[in-house]
Every structure is written in C-alpha cells, then in structure tokens.
Amino acid sequence: MSFSKIAAVLAILASVCFVALLTLQALEMRHYSAPPSLWPTAAR
C-alpha cells in the first residue's frame, strides 16, 4: 500500500472515531443530565 492510501485510511478512521465521540457526548448530555452524585460527597 502506498503512503497516500494509508493516510486516507487513517483519516477515515479518525473521522469515524470523532463522530462516534461526538455522538456519545450528545447522548450523555441528553440522558445523564442529573448532577453527579459522587463528586459533592467526595469534595466534603
């Protein structure tokens, strides 16, 4: 495989991972909007 083909595959892979990360972040913000229960008790 040539370098440009490897770079294209890596770019596509990075894009897919980035979109998956954004999707997980959006789902987390939508479904887990409650304040964290562990942090306030650990801070005291």
mmCIF entry with sequence, helices, sheets and N, C-alpha, C, O atoms, coordinates in Angstrom:
data_MODEL
# 
_entry.id   MODEL 
# 
_entity.id                         1 
_entity.type                       polymer 
_entity.pdbx_number_of_molecules   1 
# 
_entity_poly.entity_id                      1 
_entity_poly.type                           'polypeptide(L)' 
_entity_poly.nstd_linkage                   no 
_entity_poly.nstd_monomer                   no 
_entity_poly.pdbx_seq_one_letter_code       MSFSKIAAVLAILASVCFVALLTLQALEMRHYSAPPSLWPTAAR 
_entity_poly.pdbx_seq_one_letter_code_can   MSFSKIAAVLAILASVCFVALLTLQALEMRHYSAPPSLWPTAAR 
_entity_poly.pdbx_strand_id                 A 
# 
loop_
_entity_poly_seq.entity_id 
_entity_poly_seq.num 
_entity_poly_seq.mon_id 
_entity_poly_seq.hetero 
1 1  MET n 
1 2  SER n 
1 3  PHE n 
1 4  SER n 
1 5  LYS n 
1 6  ILE n 
1 7  ALA n 
1 8  ALA n 
1 9  VAL n 
1 10 LEU n 
1 11 ALA n 
1 12 ILE n 
1 13 LEU n 
1 14 ALA n 
1 15 SER n 
1 16 VAL n 
1 17 CYS n 
1 18 PHE n 
1 19 VAL n 
1 20 ALA n 
1 21 LEU n 
1 22 LEU n 
1 23 THR n 
1 24 LEU n 
1 25 GLN n 
1 26 ALA n 
1 27 LEU n 
1 28 GLU n 
1 29 MET n 
1 30 ARG n 
1 31 HIS n 
1 32 TYR n 
1 33 SER n 
1 34 ALA n 
1 35 PRO n 
1 36 PRO n 
1 37 SER n 
1 38 LEU n 
1 39 TRP n 
1 40 PRO n 
1 41 THR n 
1 42 ALA n 
1 43 ALA n 
1 44 ARG n 
# 
_struct_asym.id          A 
_struct_asym.entity_id   1 
# 
loop_
_struct_conf.conf_type_id 
_struct_conf.id 
_struct_conf.pdbx_PDB_helix_id 
_struct_conf.beg_label_comp_id 
_struct_conf.beg_label_asym_id 
_struct_conf.beg_label_seq_id 
_struct_conf.pdbx_beg_PDB_ins_code 
_struct_conf.end_label_comp_id 
_struct_conf.end_label_asym_id 
_struct_conf.end_label_seq_id 
_struct_conf.pdbx_end_PDB_ins_code 
_struct_conf.beg_auth_comp_id 
_struct_conf.beg_auth_asym_id 
_struct_conf.beg_auth_seq_id 
_struct_conf.end_auth_comp_id 
_struct_conf.end_auth_asym_id 
_struct_conf.end_auth_seq_id 
_struct_conf.pdbx_PDB_helix_class 
_struct_conf.details 
_struct_conf.pdbx_PDB_helix_length 
HELX_P HELX_P1 AA1 PHE A 3  ? HIS A 31 ? PHE A 3  HIS A 31 1 ? 29 
HELX_P HELX_P2 AA2 TRP A 39 ? ALA A 43 ? TRP A 39 ALA A 43 1 ? 5  
# 
_struct_conf_type.id          HELX_P 
_struct_conf_type.criteria    ? 
_struct_conf_type.reference   ? 
# 
loop_
_atom_site.group_PDB 
_atom_site.id 
_atom_site.type_symbol 
_atom_site.label_atom_id 
_atom_site.label_alt_id 
_atom_site.label_comp_id 
_atom_site.label_asym_id 
_atom_site.label_entity_id 
_atom_site.label_seq_id 
_atom_site.pdbx_PDB_ins_code 
_atom_site.Cartn_x 
_atom_site.Cartn_y 
_atom_site.Cartn_z 
_atom_site.occupancy 
_atom_site.B_iso_or_equiv 
_atom_site.pdbx_formal_charge 
_atom_site.auth_seq_id 
_atom_site.auth_comp_id 
_atom_site.auth_asym_id 
_atom_site.auth_atom_id 
_atom_site.pdbx_PDB_model_num 
ATOM 1   N N  . MET A 1 1  ? 0.840   -1.201 0.000  1.00 0.00 ? 1  MET A N  1 
ATOM 2   C CA . MET A 1 1  ? 0.000   0.000  0.000  1.00 0.00 ? 1  MET A CA 1 
ATOM 3   C C  . MET A 1 1  ? 0.873   1.248  0.000  1.00 0.00 ? 1  MET A C  1 
ATOM 4   O O  . MET A 1 1  ? 1.900   1.304  0.677  1.00 0.00 ? 1  MET A O  1 
ATOM 5   N N  . SER A 1 2  ? 0.464   2.216  -0.745 1.00 0.00 ? 2  SER A N  1 
ATOM 6   C CA . SER A 1 2  ? 1.231   3.454  -0.804 1.00 0.00 ? 2  SER A CA 1 
ATOM 7   C C  . SER A 1 2  ? 0.920   4.316  0.421  1.00 0.00 ? 2  SER A C  1 
ATOM 8   O O  . SER A 1 2  ? -0.049  4.084  1.143  1.00 0.00 ? 2  SER A O  1 
ATOM 9   N N  . PHE A 1 3  ? 1.765   5.303  0.623  1.00 0.00 ? 3  PHE A N  1 
ATOM 10  C CA . PHE A 1 3  ? 1.606   6.165  1.797  1.00 0.00 ? 3  PHE A CA 1 
ATOM 11  C C  . PHE A 1 3  ? 0.296   6.930  1.754  1.00 0.00 ? 3  PHE A C  1 
ATOM 12  O O  . PHE A 1 3  ? -0.358  7.098  2.783  1.00 0.00 ? 3  PHE A O  1 
ATOM 13  N N  . SER A 1 4  ? -0.095  7.394  0.575  1.00 0.00 ? 4  SER A N  1 
ATOM 14  C CA . SER A 1 4  ? -1.326  8.188  0.481  1.00 0.00 ? 4  SER A CA 1 
ATOM 15  C C  . SER A 1 4  ? -2.551  7.337  0.786  1.00 0.00 ? 4  SER A C  1 
ATOM 16  O O  . SER A 1 4  ? -3.526  7.832  1.351  1.00 0.00 ? 4  SER A O  1 
ATOM 17  N N  . LYS A 1 5  ? -2.507  6.062  0.415  1.00 0.00 ? 5  LYS A N  1 
ATOM 18  C CA . LYS A 1 5  ? -3.635  5.188  0.717  1.00 0.00 ? 5  LYS A CA 1 
ATOM 19  C C  . LYS A 1 5  ? -3.717  4.931  2.222  1.00 0.00 ? 5  LYS A C  1 
ATOM 20  O O  . LYS A 1 5  ? -4.810  4.917  2.787  1.00 0.00 ? 5  LYS A O  1 
ATOM 21  N N  . ILE A 1 6  ? -2.564  4.726  2.876  1.00 0.00 ? 6  ILE A N  1 
ATOM 22  C CA . ILE A 1 6  ? -2.543  4.536  4.326  1.00 0.00 ? 6  ILE A CA 1 
ATOM 23  C C  . ILE A 1 6  ? -3.040  5.791  5.032  1.00 0.00 ? 6  ILE A C  1 
ATOM 24  O O  . ILE A 1 6  ? -3.803  5.706  5.995  1.00 0.00 ? 6  ILE A O  1 
ATOM 25  N N  . ALA A 1 7  ? -2.612  6.949  4.558  1.00 0.00 ? 7  ALA A N  1 
ATOM 26  C CA . ALA A 1 7  ? -3.053  8.213  5.160  1.00 0.00 ? 7  ALA A CA 1 
ATOM 27  C C  . ALA A 1 7  ? -4.555  8.399  4.997  1.00 0.00 ? 7  ALA A C  1 
ATOM 28  O O  . ALA A 1 7  ? -5.216  8.901  5.907  1.00 0.00 ? 7  ALA A O  1 
ATOM 29  N N  . ALA A 1 8  ? -5.104  8.005  3.855  1.00 0.00 ? 8  ALA A N  1 
ATOM 30  C CA . ALA A 1 8  ? -6.547  8.130  3.640  1.00 0.00 ? 8  ALA A CA 1 
ATOM 31  C C  . ALA A 1 8  ? -7.318  7.209  4.581  1.00 0.00 ? 8  ALA A C  1 
ATOM 32  O O  . ALA A 1 8  ? -8.341  7.604  5.141  1.00 0.00 ? 8  ALA A O  1 
ATOM 33  N N  . VAL A 1 9  ? -6.830  5.990  4.752  1.00 0.00 ? 9  VAL A N  1 
ATOM 34  C CA . VAL A 1 9  ? -7.495  5.053  5.664  1.00 0.00 ? 9  VAL A CA 1 
ATOM 35  C C  . VAL A 1 9  ? -7.445  5.581  7.090  1.00 0.00 ? 9  VAL A C  1 
ATOM 36  O O  . VAL A 1 9  ? -8.437  5.504  7.815  1.00 0.00 ? 9  VAL A O  1 
ATOM 37  N N  . LEU A 1 10 ? -6.304  6.113  7.496  1.00 0.00 ? 10 LEU A N  1 
ATOM 38  C CA . LEU A 1 10 ? -6.190  6.655  8.854  1.00 0.00 ? 10 LEU A CA 1 
ATOM 39  C C  . LEU A 1 10 ? -7.081  7.877  9.044  1.00 0.00 ? 10 LEU A C  1 
ATOM 40  O O  . LEU A 1 10 ? -7.655  8.065  10.117 1.00 0.00 ? 10 LEU A O  1 
ATOM 41  N N  . ALA A 1 11 ? -7.201  8.707  8.012  1.00 0.00 ? 11 ALA A N  1 
ATOM 42  C CA . ALA A 1 11 ? -8.069  9.885  8.106  1.00 0.00 ? 11 ALA A CA 1 
ATOM 43  C C  . ALA A 1 11 ? -9.531  9.471  8.242  1.00 0.00 ? 11 ALA A C  1 
ATOM 44  O O  . ALA A 1 11 ? -10.271 10.059 9.032  1.00 0.00 ? 11 ALA A O  1 
ATOM 45  N N  . ILE A 1 12 ? -9.948  8.473  7.484  1.00 0.00 ? 12 ILE A N  1 
ATOM 46  C CA . ILE A 1 12 ? -11.324 7.984  7.588  1.00 0.00 ? 12 ILE A CA 1 
ATOM 47  C C  . ILE A 1 12 ? -11.566 7.381  8.967  1.00 0.00 ? 12 ILE A C  1 
ATOM 48  O O  . ILE A 1 12 ? -12.612 7.611  9.573  1.00 0.00 ? 12 ILE A O  1 
ATOM 49  N N  . LEU A 1 13 ? -10.605 6.613  9.459  1.00 0.00 ? 13 LEU A N  1 
ATOM 50  C CA . LEU A 1 13 ? -10.736 6.007  10.779 1.00 0.00 ? 13 LEU A CA 1 
ATOM 51  C C  . LEU A 1 13 ? -10.831 7.070  11.871 1.00 0.00 ? 13 LEU A C  1 
ATOM 52  O O  . LEU A 1 13 ? -11.644 6.948  12.787 1.00 0.00 ? 13 LEU A O  1 
ATOM 53  N N  . ALA A 1 14 ? -10.009 8.105  11.778 1.00 0.00 ? 14 ALA A N  1 
ATOM 54  C CA . ALA A 1 14 ? -10.059 9.184  12.760 1.00 0.00 ? 14 ALA A CA 1 
ATOM 55  C C  . ALA A 1 14 ? -11.383 9.923  12.690 1.00 0.00 ? 14 ALA A C  1 
ATOM 56  O O  . ALA A 1 14 ? -11.929 10.309 13.723 1.00 0.00 ? 14 ALA A O  1 
ATOM 57  N N  . SER A 1 15 ? -11.906 10.125 11.490 1.00 0.00 ? 15 SER A N  1 
ATOM 58  C CA . SER A 1 15 ? -13.196 10.804 11.342 1.00 0.00 ? 15 SER A CA 1 
ATOM 59  C C  . SER A 1 15 ? -14.318 9.986  11.963 1.00 0.00 ? 15 SER A C  1 
ATOM 60  O O  . SER A 1 15 ? -15.188 10.533 12.642 1.00 0.00 ? 15 SER A O  1 
ATOM 61  N N  . VAL A 1 16 ? -14.300 8.674  11.732 1.00 0.00 ? 16 VAL A N  1 
ATOM 62  C CA . VAL A 1 16 ? -15.330 7.805  12.312 1.00 0.00 ? 16 VAL A CA 1 
ATOM 63  C C  . VAL A 1 16 ? -15.257 7.839  13.833 1.00 0.00 ? 16 VAL A C  1 
ATOM 64  O O  . VAL A 1 16 ? -16.287 7.923  14.502 1.00 0.00 ? 16 VAL A O  1 
ATOM 65  N N  . CYS A 1 17 ? -14.057 7.776  14.377 1.00 0.00 ? 17 CYS A N  1 
ATOM 66  C CA . CYS A 1 17 ? -13.902 7.828  15.835 1.00 0.00 ? 17 CYS A CA 1 
ATOM 67  C C  . CYS A 1 17 ? -14.372 9.174  16.380 1.00 0.00 ? 17 CYS A C  1 
ATOM 68  O O  . CYS A 1 17 ? -14.980 9.223  17.448 1.00 0.00 ? 17 CYS A O  1 
ATOM 69  N N  . PHE A 1 18 ? -14.102 10.259 15.668 1.00 0.00 ? 18 PHE A N  1 
ATOM 70  C CA . PHE A 1 18 ? -14.513 11.580 16.121 1.00 0.00 ? 18 PHE A CA 1 
ATOM 71  C C  . PHE A 1 18 ? -16.031 11.713 16.124 1.00 0.00 ? 18 PHE A C  1 
ATOM 72  O O  . PHE A 1 18 ? -16.605 12.273 17.057 1.00 0.00 ? 18 PHE A O  1 
ATOM 73  N N  . VAL A 1 19 ? -16.677 11.202 15.088 1.00 0.00 ? 19 VAL A N  1 
ATOM 74  C CA . VAL A 1 19 ? -18.141 11.246 15.030 1.00 0.00 ? 19 VAL A CA 1 
ATOM 75  C C  . VAL A 1 19 ? -18.743 10.390 16.138 1.00 0.00 ? 19 VAL A C  1 
ATOM 76  O O  . VAL A 1 19 ? -19.739 10.778 16.750 1.00 0.00 ? 19 VAL A O  1 
ATOM 77  N N  . ALA A 1 20 ? -18.148 9.226  16.402 1.00 0.00 ? 20 ALA A N  1 
ATOM 78  C CA . ALA A 1 20 ? -18.634 8.376  17.487 1.00 0.00 ? 20 ALA A CA 1 
ATOM 79  C C  . ALA A 1 20 ? -18.482 9.084  18.827 1.00 0.00 ? 20 ALA A C  1 
ATOM 80  O O  . ALA A 1 20 ? -19.367 8.994  19.678 1.00 0.00 ? 20 ALA A O  1 
ATOM 81  N N  . LEU A 1 21 ? -17.374 9.783  19.022 1.00 0.00 ? 21 LEU A N  1 
ATOM 82  C CA . LEU A 1 21 ? -17.163 10.523 20.265 1.00 0.00 ? 21 LEU A CA 1 
ATOM 83  C C  . LEU A 1 21 ? -18.209 11.614 20.438 1.00 0.00 ? 21 LEU A C  1 
ATOM 84  O O  . LEU A 1 21 ? -18.770 11.770 21.522 1.00 0.00 ? 21 LEU A O  1 
ATOM 85  N N  . LEU A 1 22 ? -18.476 12.368 19.379 1.00 0.00 ? 22 LEU A N  1 
ATOM 86  C CA . LEU A 1 22 ? -19.492 13.426 19.459 1.00 0.00 ? 22 LEU A CA 1 
ATOM 87  C C  . LEU A 1 22 ? -20.872 12.836 19.730 1.00 0.00 ? 22 LEU A C  1 
ATOM 88  O O  . LEU A 1 22 ? -21.654 13.408 20.491 1.00 0.00 ? 22 LEU A O  1 
ATOM 89  N N  . THR A 1 23 ? -21.176 11.691 19.109 1.00 0.00 ? 23 THR A N  1 
ATOM 90  C CA . THR A 1 23 ? -22.472 11.055 19.339 1.00 0.00 ? 23 THR A CA 1 
ATOM 91  C C  . THR A 1 23 ? -22.616 10.621 20.786 1.00 0.00 ? 23 THR A C  1 
ATOM 92  O O  . THR A 1 23 ? -23.662 10.830 21.400 1.00 0.00 ? 23 THR A O  1 
ATOM 93  N N  . LEU A 1 24 ? -21.565 10.015 21.335 1.00 0.00 ? 24 LEU A N  1 
ATOM 94  C CA . LEU A 1 24 ? -21.627 9.584  22.737 1.00 0.00 ? 24 LEU A CA 1 
ATOM 95  C C  . LEU A 1 24 ? -21.755 10.773 23.673 1.00 0.00 ? 24 LEU A C  1 
ATOM 96  O O  . LEU A 1 24 ? -22.482 10.706 24.664 1.00 0.00 ? 24 LEU A O  1 
ATOM 97  N N  . GLN A 1 25 ? -21.055 11.863 23.370 1.00 0.00 ? 25 GLN A N  1 
ATOM 98  C CA . GLN A 1 25 ? -21.171 13.057 24.202 1.00 0.00 ? 25 GLN A CA 1 
ATOM 99  C C  . GLN A 1 25 ? -22.595 13.610 24.162 1.00 0.00 ? 25 GLN A C  1 
ATOM 100 O O  . GLN A 1 25 ? -23.139 13.997 25.196 1.00 0.00 ? 25 GLN A O  1 
ATOM 101 N N  . ALA A 1 26 ? -23.195 13.650 22.982 1.00 0.00 ? 26 ALA A N  1 
ATOM 102 C CA . ALA A 1 26 ? -24.561 14.163 22.861 1.00 0.00 ? 26 ALA A CA 1 
ATOM 103 C C  . ALA A 1 26 ? -25.541 13.271 23.608 1.00 0.00 ? 26 ALA A C  1 
ATOM 104 O O  . ALA A 1 26 ? -26.439 13.767 24.290 1.00 0.00 ? 26 ALA A O  1 
ATOM 105 N N  . LEU A 1 27 ? -25.375 11.957 23.484 1.00 0.00 ? 27 LEU A N  1 
ATOM 106 C CA . LEU A 1 27 ? -26.263 11.050 24.211 1.00 0.00 ? 27 LEU A CA 1 
ATOM 107 C C  . LEU A 1 27 ? -26.091 11.204 25.716 1.00 0.00 ? 27 LEU A C  1 
ATOM 108 O O  . LEU A 1 27 ? -27.069 11.160 26.462 1.00 0.00 ? 27 LEU A O  1 
ATOM 109 N N  . GLU A 1 28 ? -24.850 11.384 26.164 1.00 0.00 ? 28 GLU A N  1 
ATOM 110 C CA . GLU A 1 28 ? -24.605 11.547 27.589 1.00 0.00 ? 28 GLU A CA 1 
ATOM 111 C C  . GLU A 1 28 ? -25.241 12.827 28.104 1.00 0.00 ? 28 GLU A C  1 
ATOM 112 O O  . GLU A 1 28 ? -25.818 12.834 29.191 1.00 0.00 ? 28 GLU A O  1 
ATOM 113 N N  . MET A 1 29 ? -25.146 13.910 27.341 1.00 0.00 ? 29 MET A N  1 
ATOM 114 C CA . MET A 1 29 ? -25.733 15.172 27.785 1.00 0.00 ? 29 MET A CA 1 
ATOM 115 C C  . MET A 1 29 ? -27.255 15.090 27.796 1.00 0.00 ? 29 MET A C  1 
ATOM 116 O O  . MET A 1 29 ? -27.903 15.727 28.626 1.00 0.00 ? 29 MET A O  1 
ATOM 117 N N  . ARG A 1 30 ? -27.837 14.304 26.871 1.00 0.00 ? 30 ARG A N  1 
ATOM 118 C CA . ARG A 1 30 ? -29.295 14.191 26.823 1.00 0.00 ? 30 ARG A CA 1 
ATOM 119 C C  . ARG A 1 30 ? -29.835 13.304 27.935 1.00 0.00 ? 30 ARG A C  1 
ATOM 120 O O  . ARG A 1 30 ? -30.842 13.643 28.556 1.00 0.00 ? 30 ARG A O  1 
ATOM 121 N N  . HIS A 1 31 ? -29.184 12.173 28.198 1.00 0.00 ? 31 HIS A N  1 
ATOM 122 C CA . HIS A 1 31 ? -29.765 11.171 29.083 1.00 0.00 ? 31 HIS A CA 1 
ATOM 123 C C  . HIS A 1 31 ? -29.213 11.210 30.504 1.00 0.00 ? 31 HIS A C  1 
ATOM 124 O O  . HIS A 1 31 ? -29.869 10.726 31.426 1.00 0.00 ? 31 HIS A O  1 
ATOM 125 N N  . TYR A 1 32 ? -28.040 11.765 30.698 1.00 0.00 ? 32 TYR A N  1 
ATOM 126 C CA . TYR A 1 32 ? -27.440 11.781 32.025 1.00 0.00 ? 32 TYR A CA 1 
ATOM 127 C C  . TYR A 1 32 ? -27.263 13.223 32.490 1.00 0.00 ? 32 TYR A C  1 
ATOM 128 O O  . TYR A 1 32 ? -26.171 13.625 32.894 1.00 0.00 ? 32 TYR A O  1 
ATOM 129 N N  . SER A 1 33 ? -28.335 13.990 32.432 1.00 0.00 ? 33 SER A N  1 
ATOM 130 C CA . SER A 1 33 ? -28.241 15.402 32.796 1.00 0.00 ? 33 SER A CA 1 
ATOM 131 C C  . SER A 1 33 ? -28.313 15.619 34.304 1.00 0.00 ? 33 SER A C  1 
ATOM 132 O O  . SER A 1 33 ? -28.167 16.753 34.760 1.00 0.00 ? 33 SER A O  1 
ATOM 133 N N  . ALA A 1 34 ? -28.535 14.565 35.093 1.00 0.00 ? 34 ALA A N  1 
ATOM 134 C CA . ALA A 1 34 ? -28.568 14.716 36.542 1.00 0.00 ? 34 ALA A CA 1 
ATOM 135 C C  . ALA A 1 34 ? -27.167 15.056 37.050 1.00 0.00 ? 34 ALA A C  1 
ATOM 136 O O  . ALA A 1 34 ? -26.176 14.599 36.480 1.00 0.00 ? 34 ALA A O  1 
ATOM 137 N N  . PRO A 1 35 ? -27.077 15.849 38.109 1.00 0.00 ? 35 PRO A N  1 
ATOM 138 C CA . PRO A 1 35 ? -25.747 16.146 38.657 1.00 0.00 ? 35 PRO A CA 1 
ATOM 139 C C  . PRO A 1 35 ? -25.083 14.897 39.190 1.00 0.00 ? 35 PRO A C  1 
ATOM 140 O O  . PRO A 1 35 ? -25.773 14.003 39.680 1.00 0.00 ? 35 PRO A O  1 
ATOM 141 N N  . PRO A 1 36 ? -23.778 14.803 39.114 1.00 0.00 ? 36 PRO A N  1 
ATOM 142 C CA . PRO A 1 36 ? -23.093 13.603 39.609 1.00 0.00 ? 36 PRO A CA 1 
ATOM 143 C C  . PRO A 1 36 ? -23.295 13.441 41.113 1.00 0.00 ? 36 PRO A C  1 
ATOM 144 O O  . PRO A 1 36 ? -23.189 14.407 41.868 1.00 0.00 ? 36 PRO A O  1 
ATOM 145 N N  . SER A 1 37 ? -23.582 12.230 41.536 1.00 0.00 ? 37 SER A N  1 
ATOM 146 C CA . SER A 1 37 ? -23.905 12.001 42.944 1.00 0.00 ? 37 SER A CA 1 
ATOM 147 C C  . SER A 1 37 ? -22.649 11.777 43.781 1.00 0.00 ? 37 SER A C  1 
ATOM 148 O O  . SER A 1 37 ? -22.688 11.945 44.999 1.00 0.00 ? 37 SER A O  1 
ATOM 149 N N  . LEU A 1 38 ? -21.532 11.401 43.149 1.00 0.00 ? 38 LEU A N  1 
ATOM 150 C CA . LEU A 1 38 ? -20.341 11.035 43.925 1.00 0.00 ? 38 LEU A CA 1 
ATOM 151 C C  . LEU A 1 38 ? -19.471 12.248 44.244 1.00 0.00 ? 38 LEU A C  1 
ATOM 152 O O  . LEU A 1 38 ? -18.905 12.330 45.334 1.00 0.00 ? 38 LEU A O  1 
ATOM 153 N N  . TRP A 1 39 ? -19.356 13.198 43.298 1.00 0.00 ? 39 TRP A N  1 
ATOM 154 C CA . TRP A 1 39 ? -18.403 14.289 43.453 1.00 0.00 ? 39 TRP A CA 1 
ATOM 155 C C  . TRP A 1 39 ? -18.697 15.191 44.647 1.00 0.00 ? 39 TRP A C  1 
ATOM 156 O O  . TRP A 1 39 ? -17.768 15.507 45.390 1.00 0.00 ? 39 TRP A O  1 
ATOM 157 N N  . PRO A 1 40 ? -19.958 15.631 44.876 1.00 0.00 ? 40 PRO A N  1 
ATOM 158 C CA . PRO A 1 40 ? -20.163 16.532 46.025 1.00 0.00 ? 40 PRO A CA 1 
ATOM 159 C C  . PRO A 1 40 ? -19.825 15.883 47.361 1.00 0.00 ? 40 PRO A C  1 
ATOM 160 O O  . PRO A 1 40 ? -19.342 16.557 48.271 1.00 0.00 ? 40 PRO A O  1 
ATOM 161 N N  . THR A 1 41 ? -20.075 14.574 47.489 1.00 0.00 ? 41 THR A N  1 
ATOM 162 C CA . THR A 1 41 ? -19.751 13.903 48.762 1.00 0.00 ? 41 THR A CA 1 
ATOM 163 C C  . THR A 1 41 ? -18.245 13.732 48.907 1.00 0.00 ? 41 THR A C  1 
ATOM 164 O O  . THR A 1 41 ? -17.725 13.786 50.022 1.00 0.00 ? 41 THR A O  1 
ATOM 165 N N  . ALA A 1 42 ? -17.539 13.526 47.804 1.00 0.00 ? 42 ALA A N  1 
ATOM 166 C CA . ALA A 1 42 ? -16.090 13.358 47.878 1.00 0.00 ? 42 ALA A CA 1 
ATOM 167 C C  . ALA A 1 42 ? -15.394 14.698 48.154 1.00 0.00 ? 42 ALA A C  1 
ATOM 168 O O  . ALA A 1 42 ? -14.297 14.715 48.711 1.00 0.00 ? 42 ALA A O  1 
ATOM 169 N N  . ALA A 1 43 ? -16.014 15.809 47.773 1.00 0.00 ? 43 ALA A N  1 
ATOM 170 C CA . ALA A 1 43 ? -15.396 17.106 47.959 1.00 0.00 ? 43 ALA A CA 1 
ATOM 171 C C  . ALA A 1 43 ? -15.473 17.559 49.417 1.00 0.00 ? 43 ALA A C  1 
ATOM 172 O O  . ALA A 1 43 ? -14.649 18.350 49.879 1.00 0.00 ? 43 ALA A O  1 
ATOM 173 N N  . ARG A 1 44 ? -16.461 17.053 50.123 1.00 0.00 ? 44 ARG A N  1 
ATOM 174 C CA . ARG A 1 44 ? -16.612 17.492 51.521 1.00 0.00 ? 44 ARG A CA 1 
ATOM 175 C C  . ARG A 1 44 ? -15.604 16.871 52.434 1.00 0.00 ? 44 ARG A C  1 
ATOM 176 O O  . ARG A 1 44 ? -15.607 17.144 53.635 1.00 0.00 ? 44 ARG A O  1 
# 
